[in-house]
Amino acid sequence: MPIHEFKCKKCGKIFESLLLQSDKKDKVSCPACGHAEVEPLISTFSFSGSTSSGKGRSLPLSSSCSTSGRFS
């Protein structure tokens, strides 16, 4: 998703705005005070998924089922 983070130069509020490729960043205004002068911030990338600790991953079939097909 193209979500961009901005900071208002007047009141200092940090906010996010969804901008499509056709949208222009100079049309963004502060939602708190309405000021049109905002500066883009460098945002970190967020990803949700499995980790190296194994959380969020499914177990292999051989360790979660017995040979009869029932869960152990």
C-alpha positions in Angstrom: 0.0 0.0 0.0 1.3 3.4 -0.9 0.9 5.0 2.6 3.2 8.0 3.1 4.1 9.7 6.4 4.2 13.5 6.7 4.9 16.1 9.3 3.1 19.5 9.4 5.5 22.4 9.3 3.0 24.6 11.3 1.7 22.5 14.2 4.2 19.6 14.1 1.6 16.8 13.8 2.8 13.6 12.2 0.2 11.9 10.0 -0.2 9.3 7.3 -1.8 9.7 3.9 -2.7 7.1 1.3 -1.4 8.4 -2.0 -1.9 6.6 -5.3 0.7 7.0 -8.1 -1.5 9.6 -9.8 -1.8 11.7 -6.6 0.6 14.5 -6.0 2.3 15.0 -2.6 2.0 18.8 -2.9 -1.8 18.4 -2.5 -1.5 16.9 1.0 -2.6 19.1 3.9 -2.5 18.6 7.7 -5.6 16.9 9.1 -5.2 18.8 12.4 -4.8 22.4 11.3 -5.3 22.3 7.6 -1.9 23.8 6.8 -0.7 23.0 3.3 3.1 23.0 4.1 4.0 19.4 5.1 7.2 17.6 4.8 7.5 13.9 3.8 9.1 11.6 6.4 11.1 8.5 5.8 9.0 5.6 7.0 10.1 2.1 8.0 8.9 -0.9 6.1 6.4 -3.2 7.9 5.9 -6.8 7.1 3.8 -9.4 8.8 4.6 -13.1 8.5 6.4 -16.0 10.0 9.6 -15.5 12.0 12.8 -17.4 12.4 11.5 -18.6 15.8 8.9 -20.7 14.0 5.9 -18.8 15.3 3.2 -18.5 12.6 4.5 -21.5 10.7 2.6 -24.8 10.1 4.1 -28.0 11.4 5.2 -30.7 8.9 2.6 -33.4 8.4 4.9 -36.1 9.9 5.2 -34.3 13.3 1.5 -33.3 13.7 -0.2 -36.5 12.6 0.3 -40.1 13.5 0.4 -42.8 10.8 -3.3 -43.5 11.4 -4.2 -40.0 10.3 -5.3 -38.8 13.7 -3.7 -35.8 15.4 -1.3 -36.7 18.2 
